[in-house]
Amino acid sequence: MRSPTRISSPQPSHPHSGSPAVHYSNPYEELAELADPYDPDDPLGLGLASDDDDADGVGRRGEPVGSGSGSGSSGSGSEGDDEAWSPPNHRRSSRRRRGRKRFRGIPLTAKALTGLLVLGLLLVLADRCAVMYSERKAEQELQKRLDLATAPNVTIHGFPFLTQVLGKDLEQVDIAVPDVAADRVSLAEVRAQAQDIRIVGDLPSSFRGATVGRMKGDVLLSFEDLSRELGASQVRFRALGPSSVRADGKLPVAGQQVSLHARAHIQRQGDRGISTSVTDMRLDIPGIATYRPGPEPRAGLYLHKKAARQISEDSEKARALLSVPSVAEKLGVSPAEAGQARNDDRMLDRITESPRFVPALLAVNLVQAANDHPQLARKLGIDPTVAAALTRLKVPELTDKLELSFQLPKKAKGIKLANIGVSPEGIRADLAGAGLTFGKTR
């Protein structure tokens, strides 16, 4: 270290003295001139170097470690000054080395397991692709062989599928067929579950047929389809009980709409069909009368209770009824009383206000009276043309409009119906079969 040097204080100059002027200097600037030049790599001036410089063999100010930095080392760094130093780039090469080292670090067992997993996924994918292809081919074949309007939906169960194909034995196949024609109606849905299926031929290229060990399923005859196909959008069917169906709608008769009401009982016909028996059928002229087709005693044209009460309160209508001897006799009124009532209001009131008059009137069949006396029918509010047309309607003709019967298609051999019932959606029946054959089995 340098020994401290005493700096004399400057003497102020006196303007009035004759000595020359002395210029004042800053002492801190003189101290700065005595200090060594500033080195950014060694701001403290202690001659220290960073660890990176030591590792590369380079000291302070780019000089080799151990070489002098003063004025005495005149030839040091002559070659280094010709080429500027730059740090090497280790990023890309280090990443490659790290990636290779990591892969080399994976155990051989893990690599084998990964390969087996990838192979297994490829096999599963191939198996599922084969299933979908076979399902599509089966749908096309079923539609062709059964002459279906809509292709069925086929689902093949069991895994793996390819081993089943090689063994020519399928565990289970589900089939759903919509809109199957069955006589006059269409089955809304047919679902079947086939098990123990033995394939004849090779799937899917040379398939010739199959034998089914067991089969079960169900069919649905929907009320919506029945209403559209049988009722021509005018009759609606609905469940009335576990084995009965109610039909309500409109029926055109002689240019007038009459209300149709009937009940159909569902029963099995043999092993492959369903039949119905229609009962309690009636045709209503709204607010006036009801016509019941069929044989006596229930068949005929009968007044509604409300209409009968109105007649008992209407003198003109009551006299018109009593003017027909056959009607008066059925009402329990003698010819003398009927003749007197036509001119005597008190006698007419005594007859019509009797508690027996309305019930007796409700039991009178007006078919013959309406046909023989059109004027009477008009006074009662009945169109004689409609009344005549109603009497010409036959029970078989009306029953045919409500016929819900159907038979399974002939090509569905070996399948039987069981457990027939009525649900809110329609008529349902179970399917069952065993030892069924499809296509060529030899």
HELIX and SHEET records of a PDB file:
HELIX    1   1 PRO A   27  LEU A   34  1                                   8    
HELIX    2   2 ASP A   51  ALA A   55  1                                   5    
HELIX    3   3 ARG A   60  GLY A   62  5                                   3    
HELIX    4   4 ARG A   91  GLY A  105  1                                  15    
HELIX    5   5 LEU A  108  ARG A  145  1                                  38    
HELIX    6   6 PHE A  161  GLY A  167  1                                   7    
HELIX    7   7 PHE A  223  GLU A  229  1                                   7    
HELIX    8   8 LYS A  305  GLU A  313  1                                   9    
HELIX    9   9 SER A  315  LEU A  322  1                                   8    
HELIX   10  10 PRO A  325  LYS A  330  1                                   6    
HELIX   11  11 PRO A  335  ALA A  341  1                                   7    
HELIX   12  12 ASP A  345  THR A  352  1                                   8    
HELIX   13  13 PHE A  357  LEU A  362  1                                   6    
HELIX   14  14 VAL A  367  ASP A  372  1                                   6    
HELIX   15  15 PRO A  374  LYS A  379  1                                   6    
HELIX   16  16 PRO A  384  ARG A  392  1                                   9    
HELIX   17  17 VAL A  395  LYS A  401  1                                   7    
SHEET    1   A 6 ASN A 153  HIS A 157  0                                        
SHEET    2   A 6 ASP A 169  ALA A 182 -1                                        
SHEET    3   A 6 VAL A 185  ASP A 202 -1                                        
SHEET    4   A 6 SER A 206  SER A 222 -1                                        
SHEET    5   A 6 GLY A 426  GLY A 439 -1                                        
SHEET    6   A 6 LYS A 416  VAL A 422 -1                                        
SHEET    1   B 6 VAL A 235  ALA A 239  0                                        
SHEET    2   B 6 SER A 244  VAL A 253 -1                                        
SHEET    3   B 6 GLN A 256  GLN A 269 -1                                        
SHEET    4   B 6 GLY A 273  ILE A 285 -1                                        
SHEET    5   B 6 ALA A 289  ARG A 292 -1                                        
SHEET    6   B 6 GLY A 300  LEU A 303 -1                                        
SHEET    1   C 5 VAL A 235  ALA A 239  0                                        
SHEET    2   C 5 SER A 244  VAL A 253 -1                                        
SHEET    3   C 5 GLN A 256  GLN A 269 -1                                        
SHEET    4   C 5 GLY A 273  ILE A 285 -1                                        
SHEET    5   C 5 PHE A 406  GLN A 407 -1                                        
END                                                                             
